[in-house]
Amino acid sequence: MSQSDAVSKGVAVCDACGSMFAVEVSPDGSVRPIGVADCPCGEGELRQLG
């Protein structure tokens, strides 16, 4: 796996409710929460912090 294919880890916040999640960040910038399918509020977009 090359560096450009690597998935990194980070923290993201739900813009709707403020819940924070550990996430995997894909090389294209998309974020996916670790351990849950989506934010329980069902309303928010996850925004990576930092």
mmJSON file of the N, C-alpha and C atoms, coordinates in Angstrom:
{"data_MODEL":{"atom_site":{
"group_PDB":["ATOM","ATOM","ATOM","ATOM","ATOM","ATOM","ATOM","ATOM","ATOM","ATOM","ATOM","ATOM","ATOM","ATOM","ATOM","ATOM","ATOM","ATOM","ATOM","ATOM","ATOM","ATOM","ATOM","ATOM","ATOM","ATOM","ATOM","ATOM","ATOM","ATOM","ATOM","ATOM","ATOM","ATOM","ATOM","ATOM","ATOM","ATOM","ATOM","ATOM","ATOM","ATOM","ATOM","ATOM","ATOM","ATOM","ATOM","ATOM","ATOM","ATOM","ATOM","ATOM","ATOM","ATOM","ATOM","ATOM","ATOM","ATOM","ATOM","ATOM","ATOM","ATOM","ATOM","ATOM","ATOM","ATOM","ATOM","ATOM","ATOM","ATOM","ATOM","ATOM","ATOM","ATOM","ATOM","ATOM","ATOM","ATOM","ATOM","ATOM","ATOM","ATOM","ATOM","ATOM","ATOM","ATOM","ATOM","ATOM","ATOM","ATOM","ATOM","ATOM","ATOM","ATOM","ATOM","ATOM","ATOM","ATOM","ATOM","ATOM","ATOM","ATOM","ATOM","ATOM","ATOM","ATOM","ATOM","ATOM","ATOM","ATOM","ATOM","ATOM","ATOM","ATOM","ATOM","ATOM","ATOM","ATOM","ATOM","ATOM","ATOM","ATOM","ATOM","ATOM","ATOM","ATOM","ATOM","ATOM","ATOM","ATOM","ATOM","ATOM","ATOM","ATOM","ATOM","ATOM","ATOM","ATOM","ATOM","ATOM","ATOM","ATOM","ATOM","ATOM","ATOM","ATOM","ATOM","ATOM","ATOM","ATOM"],
"id":[1,2,3,4,5,6,7,8,9,10,11,12,13,14,15,16,17,18,19,20,21,22,23,24,25,26,27,28,29,30,31,32,33,34,35,36,37,38,39,40,41,42,43,44,45,46,47,48,49,50,51,52,53,54,55,56,57,58,59,60,61,62,63,64,65,66,67,68,69,70,71,72,73,74,75,76,77,78,79,80,81,82,83,84,85,86,87,88,89,90,91,92,93,94,95,96,97,98,99,100,101,102,103,104,105,106,107,108,109,110,111,112,113,114,115,116,117,118,119,120,121,122,123,124,125,126,127,128,129,130,131,132,133,134,135,136,137,138,139,140,141,142,143,144,145,146,147,148,149,150],
"type_symbol":["N","C","C","N","C","C","N","C","C","N","C","C","N","C","C","N","C","C","N","C","C","N","C","C","N","C","C","N","C","C","N","C","C","N","C","C","N","C","C","N","C","C","N","C","C","N","C","C","N","C","C","N","C","C","N","C","C","N","C","C","N","C","C","N","C","C","N","C","C","N","C","C","N","C","C","N","C","C","N","C","C","N","C","C","N","C","C","N","C","C","N","C","C","N","C","C","N","C","C","N","C","C","N","C","C","N","C","C","N","C","C","N","C","C","N","C","C","N","C","C","N","C","C","N","C","C","N","C","C","N","C","C","N","C","C","N","C","C","N","C","C","N","C","C","N","C","C","N","C","C"],
"label_atom_id":["N","CA","C","N","CA","C","N","CA","C","N","CA","C","N","CA","C","N","CA","C","N","CA","C","N","CA","C","N","CA","C","N","CA","C","N","CA","C","N","CA","C","N","CA","C","N","CA","C","N","CA","C","N","CA","C","N","CA","C","N","CA","C","N","CA","C","N","CA","C","N","CA","C","N","CA","C","N","CA","C","N","CA","C","N","CA","C","N","CA","C","N","CA","C","N","CA","C","N","CA","C","N","CA","C","N","CA","C","N","CA","C","N","CA","C","N","CA","C","N","CA","C","N","CA","C","N","CA","C","N","CA","C","N","CA","C","N","CA","C","N","CA","C","N","CA","C","N","CA","C","N","CA","C","N","CA","C","N","CA","C","N","CA","C","N","CA","C","N","CA","C","N","CA","C"],
"label_alt_id":[null,null,null,null,null,null,null,null,null,null,null,null,null,null,null,null,null,null,null,null,null,null,null,null,null,null,null,null,null,null,null,null,null,null,null,null,null,null,null,null,null,null,null,null,null,null,null,null,null,null,null,null,null,null,null,null,null,null,null,null,null,null,null,null,null,null,null,null,null,null,null,null,null,null,null,null,null,null,null,null,null,null,null,null,null,null,null,null,null,null,null,null,null,null,null,null,null,null,null,null,null,null,null,null,null,null,null,null,null,null,null,null,null,null,null,null,null,null,null,null,null,null,null,null,null,null,null,null,null,null,null,null,null,null,null,null,null,null,null,null,null,null,null,null,null,null,null,null,null,null],
"label_comp_id":["MET","MET","MET","SER","SER","SER","GLN","GLN","GLN","SER","SER","SER","ASP","ASP","ASP","ALA","ALA","ALA","VAL","VAL","VAL","SER","SER","SER","LYS","LYS","LYS","GLY","GLY","GLY","VAL","VAL","VAL","ALA","ALA","ALA","VAL","VAL","VAL","CYS","CYS","CYS","ASP","ASP","ASP","ALA","ALA","ALA","CYS","CYS","CYS","GLY","GLY","GLY","SER","SER","SER","MET","MET","MET","PHE","PHE","PHE","ALA","ALA","ALA","VAL","VAL","VAL","GLU","GLU","GLU","VAL","VAL","VAL","SER","SER","SER","PRO","PRO","PRO","ASP","ASP","ASP","GLY","GLY","GLY","SER","SER","SER","VAL","VAL","VAL","ARG","ARG","ARG","PRO","PRO","PRO","ILE","ILE","ILE","GLY","GLY","GLY","VAL","VAL","VAL","ALA","ALA","ALA","ASP","ASP","ASP","CYS","CYS","CYS","PRO","PRO","PRO","CYS","CYS","CYS","GLY","GLY","GLY","GLU","GLU","GLU","GLY","GLY","GLY","GLU","GLU","GLU","LEU","LEU","LEU","ARG","ARG","ARG","GLN","GLN","GLN","LEU","LEU","LEU","GLY","GLY","GLY"],
"label_asym_id":["A","A","A","A","A","A","A","A","A","A","A","A","A","A","A","A","A","A","A","A","A","A","A","A","A","A","A","A","A","A","A","A","A","A","A","A","A","A","A","A","A","A","A","A","A","A","A","A","A","A","A","A","A","A","A","A","A","A","A","A","A","A","A","A","A","A","A","A","A","A","A","A","A","A","A","A","A","A","A","A","A","A","A","A","A","A","A","A","A","A","A","A","A","A","A","A","A","A","A","A","A","A","A","A","A","A","A","A","A","A","A","A","A","A","A","A","A","A","A","A","A","A","A","A","A","A","A","A","A","A","A","A","A","A","A","A","A","A","A","A","A","A","A","A","A","A","A","A","A","A"],
"label_entity_id":["1","1","1","1","1","1","1","1","1","1","1","1","1","1","1","1","1","1","1","1","1","1","1","1","1","1","1","1","1","1","1","1","1","1","1","1","1","1","1","1","1","1","1","1","1","1","1","1","1","1","1","1","1","1","1","1","1","1","1","1","1","1","1","1","1","1","1","1","1","1","1","1","1","1","1","1","1","1","1","1","1","1","1","1","1","1","1","1","1","1","1","1","1","1","1","1","1","1","1","1","1","1","1","1","1","1","1","1","1","1","1","1","1","1","1","1","1","1","1","1","1","1","1","1","1","1","1","1","1","1","1","1","1","1","1","1","1","1","1","1","1","1","1","1","1","1","1","1","1","1"],
"label_seq_id":[1,1,1,2,2,2,3,3,3,4,4,4,5,5,5,6,6,6,7,7,7,8,8,8,9,9,9,10,10,10,11,11,11,12,12,12,13,13,13,14,14,14,15,15,15,16,16,16,17,17,17,18,18,18,19,19,19,20,20,20,21,21,21,22,22,22,23,23,23,24,24,24,25,25,25,26,26,26,27,27,27,28,28,28,29,29,29,30,30,30,31,31,31,32,32,32,33,33,33,34,34,34,35,35,35,36,36,36,37,37,37,38,38,38,39,39,39,40,40,40,41,41,41,42,42,42,43,43,43,44,44,44,45,45,45,46,46,46,47,47,47,48,48,48,49,49,49,50,50,50],
"pdbx_PDB_ins_code":[null,null,null,null,null,null,null,null,null,null,null,null,null,null,null,null,null,null,null,null,null,null,null,null,null,null,null,null,null,null,null,null,null,null,null,null,null,null,null,null,null,null,null,null,null,null,null,null,null,null,null,null,null,null,null,null,null,null,null,null,null,null,null,null,null,null,null,null,null,null,null,null,null,null,null,null,null,null,null,null,null,null,null,null,null,null,null,null,null,null,null,null,null,null,null,null,null,null,null,null,null,null,null,null,null,null,null,null,null,null,null,null,null,null,null,null,null,null,null,null,null,null,null,null,null,null,null,null,null,null,null,null,null,null,null,null,null,null,null,null,null,null,null,null,null,null,null,null,null,null],
"Cartn_x":[0.852,0.0,0.901,0.645,1.426,0.861,1.637,1.187,-0.129,-0.32,-1.53,-2.766,-2.575,-3.698,-4.003,-3.189,-3.314,-4.536,-5.195,-6.312,-5.751,-6.036,-5.557,-6.728,-6.416,-7.442,-7.477,-8.641,-8.792,-10.028,-10.446,-11.632,-12.533,-13.84,-14.812,-15.98,-16.674,-17.829,-19.042,-20.199,-21.456,-21.888,-22.101,-22.495,-23.879,-24.738,-26.103,-26.198,-25.549,-25.753,-24.496,-23.338,-22.101,-21.427,-21.983,-21.338,-19.998,-19.031,-17.703,-17.432,-16.683,-16.409,-14.957,-14.396,-13.149,-13.513,-12.704,-13.031,-11.817,-12.092,-11.081,-11.221,-10.089,-10.087,-9.447,-10.206,-9.717,-8.838,-8.0,-7.145,-7.94,-9.187,-10.016,-10.647,-10.392,-10.906,-12.222,-12.827,-14.091,-13.825,-14.777,-14.624,-15.701,-15.312,-16.242,-16.041,-17.119,-16.959,-16.533,-15.733,-15.266,-16.213,-16.767,-17.591,-19.078,-19.487,-20.909,-21.136,-22.376,-22.682,-22.786,-23.324,-23.55,-23.85,-23.983,-24.329,-25.74,-25.957,-27.285,-28.377,-28.021,-29.049,-29.621,-28.86,-29.339,-29.415,-29.003,-29.166,-27.875,-26.758,-25.557,-24.558,-23.793,-22.627,-21.446,-20.56,-19.383,-18.292,-17.708,-16.658,-15.395,-14.309,-13.05,-12.475,-11.981,-11.328,-9.823,-9.182,-7.731,-7.184],
"Cartn_y":[-1.166,0.0,1.233,2.162,3.381,4.427,5.478,6.547,7.153,7.304,7.935,7.063,5.757,4.849,4.66,5.241,5.01,5.711,5.013,5.59,6.042,7.283,7.779,7.868,8.113,8.238,9.67,10.088,11.443,11.56,12.799,13.101,13.987,13.714,14.526,14.851,15.932,16.376,16.424,16.077,16.175,17.636,18.226,19.627,19.881,18.868,19.059,19.008,18.003,17.821,18.014,18.093,18.319,17.069,15.884,14.635,14.478,13.916,13.714,12.226,11.904,10.518,10.346,9.18,8.756,8.337,8.748,8.47,7.96,7.279,6.952,7.98,8.516,9.527,8.919,8.85,8.303,9.327,8.885,9.821,10.908,10.624,11.631,12.632,12.46,13.389,12.997,11.916,11.484,10.866,11.064,10.539,9.511,8.485,7.415,7.13,7.23,6.971,5.53,5.344,4.025,3.483,2.312,1.649,1.929,2.888,3.175,3.41,3.216,3.403,4.885,5.685,7.099,7.772,9.063,9.761,9.367,9.075,8.678,9.722,11.001,12.017,11.889,11.283,11.061,12.308,13.437,14.697,15.315,14.952,15.743,15.196,16.101,15.808,15.812,14.83,14.808,15.681,16.519,17.445,17.114,16.847,16.492,17.697,17.453,18.495,18.421,19.576,19.625,19.373],
"Cartn_z":[0.0,0.0,0.0,-0.903,-0.958,-0.006,0.247,1.136,0.65,-0.668,-1.194,-0.991,-0.737,-0.504,0.982,1.84,3.276,3.854,4.762,5.51,6.843,7.226,8.512,9.486,10.724,11.75,12.244,12.731,13.23,14.09,14.318,15.111,14.268,14.326,13.595,14.505,14.165,14.935,14.006,14.553,13.809,13.83,12.666,12.586,13.172,13.221,13.717,15.238,15.869,17.312,18.153,17.512,18.256,18.775,18.502,18.941,18.232,18.956,18.397,18.21,17.169,16.812,16.395,16.714,16.1,14.678,13.699,12.303,11.543,10.451,9.461,8.347,7.897,6.842,5.597,4.517,3.256,2.551,1.63,0.883,0.152,-0.196,-0.885,0.085,1.404,2.399,3.034,2.576,3.176,4.556,5.47,6.828,7.11,7.885,8.261,9.74,10.524,11.96,12.225,13.268,13.669,14.739,14.531,15.531,15.449,14.621,14.421,12.933,12.493,11.08,10.716,11.637,11.389,12.724,12.736,13.963,14.384,15.658,16.126,15.867,15.751,15.497,14.09,13.169,11.814,10.953,11.471,10.754,10.249,10.853,10.627,9.652,9.128,8.321,9.263,9.146,10.008,9.405,10.253,9.832,10.612,9.884,10.529,11.262,12.473,13.254,13.031,13.027,12.948,11.652],
"occupancy":[1.0,1.0,1.0,1.0,1.0,1.0,1.0,1.0,1.0,1.0,1.0,1.0,1.0,1.0,1.0,1.0,1.0,1.0,1.0,1.0,1.0,1.0,1.0,1.0,1.0,1.0,1.0,1.0,1.0,1.0,1.0,1.0,1.0,1.0,1.0,1.0,1.0,1.0,1.0,1.0,1.0,1.0,1.0,1.0,1.0,1.0,1.0,1.0,1.0,1.0,1.0,1.0,1.0,1.0,1.0,1.0,1.0,1.0,1.0,1.0,1.0,1.0,1.0,1.0,1.0,1.0,1.0,1.0,1.0,1.0,1.0,1.0,1.0,1.0,1.0,1.0,1.0,1.0,1.0,1.0,1.0,1.0,1.0,1.0,1.0,1.0,1.0,1.0,1.0,1.0,1.0,1.0,1.0,1.0,1.0,1.0,1.0,1.0,1.0,1.0,1.0,1.0,1.0,1.0,1.0,1.0,1.0,1.0,1.0,1.0,1.0,1.0,1.0,1.0,1.0,1.0,1.0,1.0,1.0,1.0,1.0,1.0,1.0,1.0,1.0,1.0,1.0,1.0,1.0,1.0,1.0,1.0,1.0,1.0,1.0,1.0,1.0,1.0,1.0,1.0,1.0,1.0,1.0,1.0,1.0,1.0,1.0,1.0,1.0,1.0],
"B_iso_or_equiv":[0.0,0.0,0.0,0.0,0.0,0.0,0.0,0.0,0.0,0.0,0.0,0.0,0.0,0.0,0.0,0.0,0.0,0.0,0.0,0.0,0.0,0.0,0.0,0.0,0.0,0.0,0.0,0.0,0.0,0.0,0.0,0.0,0.0,0.0,0.0,0.0,0.0,0.0,0.0,0.0,0.0,0.0,0.0,0.0,0.0,0.0,0.0,0.0,0.0,0.0,0.0,0.0,0.0,0.0,0.0,0.0,0.0,0.0,0.0,0.0,0.0,0.0,0.0,0.0,0.0,0.0,0.0,0.0,0.0,0.0,0.0,0.0,0.0,0.0,0.0,0.0,0.0,0.0,0.0,0.0,0.0,0.0,0.0,0.0,0.0,0.0,0.0,0.0,0.0,0.0,0.0,0.0,0.0,0.0,0.0,0.0,0.0,0.0,0.0,0.0,0.0,0.0,0.0,0.0,0.0,0.0,0.0,0.0,0.0,0.0,0.0,0.0,0.0,0.0,0.0,0.0,0.0,0.0,0.0,0.0,0.0,0.0,0.0,0.0,0.0,0.0,0.0,0.0,0.0,0.0,0.0,0.0,0.0,0.0,0.0,0.0,0.0,0.0,0.0,0.0,0.0,0.0,0.0,0.0,0.0,0.0,0.0,0.0,0.0,0.0],
"pdbx_formal_charge":[null,null,null,null,null,null,null,null,null,null,null,null,null,null,null,null,null,null,null,null,null,null,null,null,null,null,null,null,null,null,null,null,null,null,null,null,null,null,null,null,null,null,null,null,null,null,null,null,null,null,null,null,null,null,null,null,null,null,null,null,null,null,null,null,null,null,null,null,null,null,null,null,null,null,null,null,null,null,null,null,null,null,null,null,null,null,null,null,null,null,null,null,null,null,null,null,null,null,null,null,null,null,null,null,null,null,null,null,null,null,null,null,null,null,null,null,null,null,null,null,null,null,null,null,null,null,null,null,null,null,null,null,null,null,null,null,null,null,null,null,null,null,null,null,null,null,null,null,null,null],
"auth_seq_id":[1,1,1,2,2,2,3,3,3,4,4,4,5,5,5,6,6,6,7,7,7,8,8,8,9,9,9,10,10,10,11,11,11,12,12,12,13,13,13,14,14,14,15,15,15,16,16,16,17,17,17,18,18,18,19,19,19,20,20,20,21,21,21,22,22,22,23,23,23,24,24,24,25,25,25,26,26,26,27,27,27,28,28,28,29,29,29,30,30,30,31,31,31,32,32,32,33,33,33,34,34,34,35,35,35,36,36,36,37,37,37,38,38,38,39,39,39,40,40,40,41,41,41,42,42,42,43,43,43,44,44,44,45,45,45,46,46,46,47,47,47,48,48,48,49,49,49,50,50,50],
"auth_comp_id":["MET","MET","MET","SER","SER","SER","GLN","GLN","GLN","SER","SER","SER","ASP","ASP","ASP","ALA","ALA","ALA","VAL","VAL","VAL","SER","SER","SER","LYS","LYS","LYS","GLY","GLY","GLY","VAL","VAL","VAL","ALA","ALA","ALA","VAL","VAL","VAL","CYS","CYS","CYS","ASP","ASP","ASP","ALA","ALA","ALA","CYS","CYS","CYS","GLY","GLY","GLY","SER","SER","SER","MET","MET","MET","PHE","PHE","PHE","ALA","ALA","ALA","VAL","VAL","VAL","GLU","GLU","GLU","VAL","VAL","VAL","SER","SER","SER","PRO","PRO","PRO","ASP","ASP","ASP","GLY","GLY","GLY","SER","SER","SER","VAL","VAL","VAL","ARG","ARG","ARG","PRO","PRO","PRO","ILE","ILE","ILE","GLY","GLY","GLY","VAL","VAL","VAL","ALA","ALA","ALA","ASP","ASP","ASP","CYS","CYS","CYS","PRO","PRO","PRO","CYS","CYS","CYS","GLY","GLY","GLY","GLU","GLU","GLU","GLY","GLY","GLY","GLU","GLU","GLU","LEU","LEU","LEU","ARG","ARG","ARG","GLN","GLN","GLN","LEU","LEU","LEU","GLY","GLY","GLY"],
"auth_asym_id":["A","A","A","A","A","A","A","A","A","A","A","A","A","A","A","A","A","A","A","A","A","A","A","A","A","A","A","A","A","A","A","A","A","A","A","A","A","A","A","A","A","A","A","A","A","A","A","A","A","A","A","A","A","A","A","A","A","A","A","A","A","A","A","A","A","A","A","A","A","A","A","A","A","A","A","A","A","A","A","A","A","A","A","A","A","A","A","A","A","A","A","A","A","A","A","A","A","A","A","A","A","A","A","A","A","A","A","A","A","A","A","A","A","A","A","A","A","A","A","A","A","A","A","A","A","A","A","A","A","A","A","A","A","A","A","A","A","A","A","A","A","A","A","A","A","A","A","A","A","A"],
"auth_atom_id":["N","CA","C","N","CA","C","N","CA","C","N","CA","C","N","CA","C","N","CA","C","N","CA","C","N","CA","C","N","CA","C","N","CA","C","N","CA","C","N","CA","C","N","CA","C","N","CA","C","N","CA","C","N","CA","C","N","CA","C","N","CA","C","N","CA","C","N","CA","C","N","CA","C","N","CA","C","N","CA","C","N","CA","C","N","CA","C","N","CA","C","N","CA","C","N","CA","C","N","CA","C","N","CA","C","N","CA","C","N","CA","C","N","CA","C","N","CA","C","N","CA","C","N","CA","C","N","CA","C","N","CA","C","N","CA","C","N","CA","C","N","CA","C","N","CA","C","N","CA","C","N","CA","C","N","CA","C","N","CA","C","N","CA","C","N","CA","C","N","CA","C","N","CA","C"],
"pdbx_PDB_model_num":[1,1,1,1,1,1,1,1,1,1,1,1,1,1,1,1,1,1,1,1,1,1,1,1,1,1,1,1,1,1,1,1,1,1,1,1,1,1,1,1,1,1,1,1,1,1,1,1,1,1,1,1,1,1,1,1,1,1,1,1,1,1,1,1,1,1,1,1,1,1,1,1,1,1,1,1,1,1,1,1,1,1,1,1,1,1,1,1,1,1,1,1,1,1,1,1,1,1,1,1,1,1,1,1,1,1,1,1,1,1,1,1,1,1,1,1,1,1,1,1,1,1,1,1,1,1,1,1,1,1,1,1,1,1,1,1,1,1,1,1,1,1,1,1,1,1,1,1,1,1]
}}}
